[in-house]
Amino acid sequence: MSRLWEKGLPLDERVLRYTAGEDHKLDSRLVAYDVRGSIAHAEMLREQKLLSPEDCEKIVKGLAQLAADFEAGKWKIELEDEDVHTALESQLTELIGEAGGRVHLGRSRNDQVLTALRLYLRDATEVVSEHVTGLETALGELAERFNSIAIPGTTHMQHAMPSTVALWAGGFSAAFADAREGLASAMRRINKNPLGSAAGYGTPGLDIDRESTTKKLGFAETQTPVTAVQLSRGKAEAGLLFELSLLMQDLGRLATDLLLFYTQEYRYIDLAPEVTTGSSIMPQKRNPDVLELVRGAGGTVQAALQEVLIIMGKLPSGFQRDLQRVKPPLFRAIDLTIESIDIMAYTVSTVRFLPENIQLGDELFATEEAYKLVRTEGIPFREAYRRVAKQLQE
């Protein structure tokens, strides 16, 4: 197996395992995106007369075939491949011959991996947003089912003012709508084309057209100057992880509310048996493990953000291999966020409020009484506040 950077020198197996890391496993999700980037690059080389039409056609057809074969499980990325890029080029050369070795002209593994990663992140961000919409729908349906049920609103974990299921669910729906806006803002850094920056210093002596690949791949803009590309690595990833962290915080708060509502002390809700688990020792127990794990998942996503920021910290300009370690926490956080959103949407769809267990004491209407005095007697709010407080004390 000849890797893209190999110069014919022997490679210690231990060094390969350490430097390749998890890439040969993680990169399976990047195959389709590396194919797209490679096709756009090959077509640009043909347009610039740096690749013959015949070779370009072979490369494009070969890459499409390899993408289909990968989906069908006919080949996979092995440790010896090191990553998706070497695997694809090796497979392509084996499939179409010498023409496969021409596709790497005018690019480096550095801009190649970043192109595939940004294409993936663009889709992943959209997928997360779509799943959030599903959770909003579940919350909206919950509010409709139990919209007339009043519940105590709390501050400082104490009953404070009257609220409703619809108000409670609506607050979380708005929070998740805000999360979708945050995800959209993360696209600003993701949607820049790094292809053609090569190892970070362009392709001197080679006339390539970066705007062509920008259009072919649907990027919003071409990232310039070429030296900015490597400086930007990790920023788009961290920006997305930040938005995922905020999203998971709101998901955790929703989980915490439902956990409280499910306790015997509250008993505001019932959860369907299929979303709870049993105890290994207590026959009577049904445990809301799903909600607890969702609450804990926020810590994992936030830790992923911190991991990426720490890896990026104090690196010099230009490419550094440290950045390879950004992928594991990034992919882990994306997967966990999607799974958590989906399981929460399903759990919410099974929630049943129990109005017979929900009590609102007269004291919850104290603020409303103070407002009433202001309206009917024209007194200042602070005087109305004191009068109502005195009545409650008495």
N, C-alpha and C positions, 0 to 999 in steps of 0.2 A: 504494500500500500504506500503510495507516494502522496504525502501531505502537501498542501499548497505552498508551504514555506520551506520544504525540505531541500537540502543542497547535496544529498548523497552521503551525509555523515551518519554513523551509527547513532541510534537513539536508545538510551537506557529505558527498559520497560517501566521502571519505577518513575522515571521522569515523565514518560508518556501518560501514565495513570494520574500523576499529580497535576500536570499541566492541562490535560484534557478535562479533568474533573468530572462533572456531571453532564458536560455538554452533549455527549453522544446520546444521553437519555432525554435531556431537556429539549434538544433541538427538533424532536419529532414534530412539535407544533409549528416549527418554522419552515418546514419543507415547502409547503405551498407558496409561502411568501418569498422564499429564496428563488423559487422557480419564476415567480412573477418578476422579481427584480432582475434576474438573469436574462429573461426574455426581453424586457425593456432595454437592457444594456446592449444585448446583441443586436436588436433592431436599430438602436442608435449608432452602433459601430458600422452597420451596413449603410445607414444614411450618410455617414461621414466617409464612406468608401474605405473604411478600415477593416471591413469584413465583406467577403463576396456574397452576393445574393444566395448562391447555392449553399455555402457554409451556414449562412444565417438561417435558411429554411431547415437545414438538417438540425441545427441547434434548437430551434423553436419546437420542431416536431419531437425531437428527442426529449427535451425537458418536459413537454406536455405528457409524453408517454411515461416518463419516470414518475411524475406526480401521480398519475393514475395508478401506476404499479405500486407506488408506496401506499396509497389509500387501500389498495387491494391486498396489502400485506406481502407483496412479492419480494420486497427487500426492506432492510432496516439499517439504521446508522449503528455501526459497531465502534467499539473503543478504538480499534485500529484506524478508523476514519477520522477520529478526533472530534469532528463536528459535521454539521449538515453541509457545509460548503465544500469540504474535501470529498465527502460522500457523494454529493451530486455531481461534481466535476469528474470524479473517478468513474461513476456509473455512466455518465454521459459519454466519456471517451471510449469506454468499453462498448457502448451501444452504437455510436455513430463514427467512431474512429478519430482520426487526427483533428477533425474540425472541432471536437469537444475541447481540445486544448487551446482554442483561439478565443473562447468566451471570456477569459480573465483579463484580456488586454484592456488597459485603461482603468483598472480598478484594483483595490487591495482587499484583503480579507476584512480590514478595518471598516471601510465604507460598505462592503457587502453585508456584513453581519448587522450593521446599524440600519441599513435599508430594510432588511428582512424584519428586524425587530420593530422598527417603527410602523411598518405595514401591519404587523401583528397587533401592536398596541393600539393602532387606530381601530381595528376591528374589535379588539377586546374591550376597549372603552365603550364602543357602541353596544356590545353584548351586555355589559354590566348595566348600562343605562336602560336597556330593554327589560332586564330582569327587575330593576327597581320599579319600572312602570307596573309590572305584574304585582309587586308588593303593594303599591299604591292602590291598585284595583281591589286587592283583598281587603285593605283597610277601609276603602269606600263601601264595599259590600257589607262589612261588619257594622259600619256606622248606620247603614240603611236598615239592617236587620234589627238593631237595638237603639235606634235614634231617639226614642222617647224615654229611655231610661236615664234617670238622673244619678250622678255619682258625685261624691265629694271631691272637689279640687283641693290639692294640698300644696302647702309651702312648708319648708323645714320639716318634712315628713309628718306634718300635722294637718288635720282638716282645716281648711281655710275658707273657701267659698264654694257655692254650688256650681257643678259642671254637669256635663252629659257625656254619654258614650260618644256621641257624634263630635262634640268638641274635642274630646281626648284623642279620638282617632284622627280627626282633622288636623290637629297639631302635628302628629307624626307624618301624615300625608304631605303636609307643607314642607316638613324637614327633608323628606325624601325627594320632593320636587326640587328643593334647593340643592340636594346632592347631585341630581342630574345636571343642573346648571354648572355645578362645580366640575363635573366630569367633562362637560363641554369645554370649559375653560382650560382644562388640562391638554386639550388638543392643540393649543397654540404652539407648544414646543414639539409635540409629536409629529405634526403635519408639515415638517420641513424635510426636503430631500437632501440626504447626505451623499448620494451616489455621485461618483466622479471626483470626490475629494481625495480618493485613494487612501494613502497612508497618512493623510493630513496635510499634504503639500501639493495636491493637484497632480496633473500628468504633464510635466514639462516636455515639450517636443512632440506632443500628441494632441491633435485637434479633435477634442470631443465636444459634444453638445449636451450640457447638463440640463438645459431647459427642456430638451426633448424627453429625457427620462422623467422629469418632473411632471410633464403633461401625461405621459403614458401611465404613470403610476398614481396619478390623481393627487399628488401632493399640492398643498396650498402655495408653496414657494420653494425656491432653490436656496439651500443654506449657504451663505457666503459671509466672509471669504472662506476658502477651504480650511484655513487654520482654526476657524471657529467650530468646526464639526467635532473634533476630538475634545475641545473644551466643553462642548454641550453634552457629552456623554454622561448619562446618569441623571441629568436634570429633568428630562421628560419623564424618566422612570420615577424619580422622586416626586415630581409634581403629581403624577397619577396616584402614587402610593399615599400621598398626603390626602388627596380627595377620597381615596378608599378608606383611609383611617377615620376621617370625619363621618363618612357614611356608616362605618362599622360602629362608631360611637353612638350614633342615633339608633342603630339596630340593637346595640347593647342596652340602651335606655328603655327601648320598647320591651326587650326581653325582661328587664328588671321589673318594670311595671306589671307585666303579666305574671311574673313569679310571685310578686306580692299579692296580686289579686287572687292567685290560686291557693295561697296559704289558708289554713283553717281560721286564722285570725281575721282575715278579710272575707274569704269565700265569696268574692264577687263573681267569679267565673268558674266554669267547668271546662276541662280540656278533654277532647276525645281520647278514648283508650289507645288509639293507634299512634298518638303523638307522645305518649308517656311510656315509661318503662317500669318494670316491677322490681321489688326488693329481693335480694338473695336470702334474707332472713326473716323479714316481716311480711306476712301474707297480705296484710291490709293495705300496703303502701303502693301508690302509683306516683312515680317521680317525673318531674318535668325536666329530664336531662337535656332535651333538645334546647330549651331556653337557656339553661346554664352554659351549655357549650357554645351557643351563639354569643352569649355575653363574654365568654372567655376568648372567643375568636378575635375580638377587637384588639386584644393585647398582642396576638400573633401578627396581625396586619401592621399595627403600629411599630412593633419590633422590626418588621421588614423594612419600614421606612427608615428607622434609625440605622439599620444595618447598611442600607444603601448610602445614606448620608456619611456614615463613618468611613466606608470604603472610598468615597469620593474625596474626603477631606484631605487637604494639603498635597494633592497630587500636582506634579508640574504639568506644563502644557504638553501637547502631543499625546499619542496613544500610550497607555500603560496597561499591562496585562492584568493589574488588579481589577480592572473594570469587568473582566469576565465573571467575577463573583457577584455581580449585580443580578444576573439572571435567576439564580435559585430563589432568593427572597421575593423577587418581582413576580415570578410565575406562581410561587406558593401563595402570595397574597391575593393575586387575581382569582385563582381557583377557589380559595377559601371564601372570598367575598361572594362570589357567585353562588356557591353552595349554601352559604349562610342566608343570603337573600331568599333563595328558593325555599329552603326549609322553613324560614319564618313566614313566608307567604302562605305556605301550606298549613302551618300551625294556626295562623290567624284565621284561616278559613274554617277551622274547627271550633273556635272559641264560642262559648255560649255564656252570656251574662245572666246572672241570677238576681233579679230585682228584689226578690223577697229577702235577700240577705244584705241589701244595701240600705243604710239608714243615713239620713241627713238631719242633723240636729238643728234647732232653731238658731244657734249661734252662727251657723254658716251664712245666715241672711243678714248679719249685723251691718255689713257695708251697704247692702241694699236699703236697710232701714235708715241709715245715716243719709243716703242720697234722697230718700223720700222726705226727710225733714227739711233738707236744703230746698227741695222743690216746693213743698207745701208751706213752709214758714219763712223762707227767704233768709235763713240764718247761715253764717259761714260754716264751711264743712268742718272745721276744727271744733266748733261748738257742738255741731250735730254728732261728731265722733265721740266727744266726751259724754254727751247725754246718753247715747246708746251704750257706751262702755259702762257707765254707772248703772244703767238698768240691768245689764247682764251681771254685774257684780252683785247687785241686790237680789 
